[in-house]
Amino acid sequence: EYPFHRRVSGFTSSLRTSSDETFIPTSADRASGLHRPHQKPAILRKISAAQQLSASEVVTHLGQTVVLASGTLSVLLHCEAVGNPKPTISWAKNGEEVKYNDRLLLQPDDSLQILAPVEADVGFYACNASNALGSDSVSIAVTLAGKPLIKASRATVINTESPAVTVDIGSMLKTIQKVNVSINCQVAGVPEAKVTWFKNKVKLSSTHHLHNGLLLIANVSLSDQGLYSCKASNLHGEVTESSQLLVLEPPRPLPYLEDLTAVLSSAGPSTHSVLTSPSGTKLTVSPGTSALIGCAVDGHPTPNITWLNSGKPLSLRHQLLAAGRILQILNVSDSTDGEFSCLAQNEAGSLTQVTTLAVQEYRWSVDKLAACSASCGHRGLQLPQLRCLLDGTEVNASYCGETPKPSLQPIACNRKDCPSRWMVTSWSPCTRSCGGGMQTRRVTCQRLTAKGVSVPVSNEACAQVSKHPVDTQSCNRQPCVEWAASSWGQCNGPCIGPRLAVQHRQIFCQTKDGTSVSSDQCSSLPRPLSTQNCWTDVCGVHWRVSLWTVCTATCGNYGFQSRRVDCVHIRTNKPVMEHHCSWRPRPANWQRCNITPCENGTLLRGGEAEWCRIRKERGVVSQKCSTGPR
């Protein structure tokens, strides 16, 4: 129904992997043996109708489309190439090397012959010519009269450098951003097939693709990722091939790492943190503390992170947190310092970030001198200033407590004659202790030499430097005061002993002329007594006691006896108020007696009866008293 020489729309161009040729010889050139210099291979394209040698045999050159019919017994595909050295010819079908057998034959002139073609032979056949200088490739479509055919590839293409890339439909393409991507959908079919493009199953408008089944995606970004499908359809059916486009982003550094902030907040105060960077960072810590090193990177797909210590794999004692983005180093010591680097890698590239971990070392430094102890004379000394340093910065000296101190040798300084200056002696004692006196001192002008000798000089030499100091001044200008006392009061205070009482007087401070002043002005003087003991007949008293009365009981627990106690005057023997005798303890005026068990049947004695009477008057009921005498 369809002639063999019919060309299918969308398949007029060939796939070229070599650069443009500068010379394509003609048949006459080859026949005449024209000598040519070395050149890359070039396959001859003949745009002419396919030749039908017989009803059952088809012969065609590259760049054509072969449509198989039911009576086709043989198809011969010619491939002519030039180049110096002579190119080597190989054949591939749908991107895979042709496996020759008794039906697929490689002829001596490098033509490919297909005997008794069947539906399985349908596809795109590519002739590849190569030599040491390069290669060239041209394809031809072999199809049936019916359902369209799409040239598809199953290759995975990764582009990380080129500004433009072209792939066949069916390929997996991974590329960096800002690249121009072309997806080639080569279609063969009779009648002519219509090509439609889709992205993620959504039809693309005509502005997204060019003619002849080539889709162009300019300046690719992350939003262009997706599944791109090419659908070829005609009256006999349709076929679809798809390519996955993944946009790559090389690893790049980030200014912060949220995971590091979260881990650091849960760690103790002895944990320090730092982020790696391409230019390198530094973290200085104390021995025994912990360190968190973060690798803040981003990229698409997410980079894989590998940690190294001085270019070597990490030891097992280190821990990785936050999916490997944080390196935790516990108990830092001298053996764990050095350079730590994180290598971030994905299909788009790699990035190395570095930090240096330094263990703090406290040491004494004597690189500075203290100020000279004197500006002139012979005693000026300068001691080296001992400082505790940490990484070149001065810290509290306690941090260097375990480090031996270096020996310090004083250095002589400012050993020179001093300028002339006034020298003064101490003030003489004041001529008066109060009321205003005078005191003097000696003032001379002297110069101290570098040898420590004080040399007298004229007063004019010192007067040029400073004013002459005073040599006389008043002193003890406070008024003269003394303690004064009133007469003693009567000896009628409380008795403190036999005939002994206390008397009082007033003490006050006054000037020599009798003017009373504040007691504070006499505080430096010994203060007279304001009280003293005195003799008085009123206190000639003592306690007088009578004899004990007869015990109120002969046995039991209720016997007692009493006596009279009075405070009486020694001379008159008359009772007086008891407080006059309070300076001595008052004797007891009653006591228990005859506290012994009574025999059975013994009657209540007077003591028990008296005891019961007293309890009854007080309203206290006693069973022993209520029963009466036995």
Disulfide bonds with the S-S distance in Angstrom:
Cys79-Cys127 1.82
Cys185-Cys230 1.89
Cys295-Cys342 2.12
Cys372-Cys413 1.91
Cys376-Cys418 1.88
Cys388-Cys400 1.94
Cys430-Cys475 1.81
Cys434-Cys480 1.68
Cys445-Cys462 1.82
Cys491-Cys534 1.68
Cys495-Cys539 2.05
Cys509-Cys522 1.71
Cys551-Cys593 1.85
Cys555-Cys598 1.70
Cys567-Cys581 1.90
Cys612-Cys625 2.02
